[in-house]
């Protein structure tokens, strides 16, 4: 993910109605396709988190270097 890159929320928005039953509990109707989609979405989120952590680490290095006399 690049700075300023729009975040993709559409896949989660499309999947959310399938994740809960009418009583609010977890859906028991998960299909193999839904499981695959959710797994792929989780992997995408994990990659985004890793990118953010790397960006934060770089910022920490720049901030620390700027503090040195």
Secondary structure, DSSP 8 states (H G I E B T S, - for coil): --TT-----HHHHHHHHHHB-TTSSB-S---HHHHHHHHHHHHHHHHHHHHHHHHHHHHHHHHHHHH--
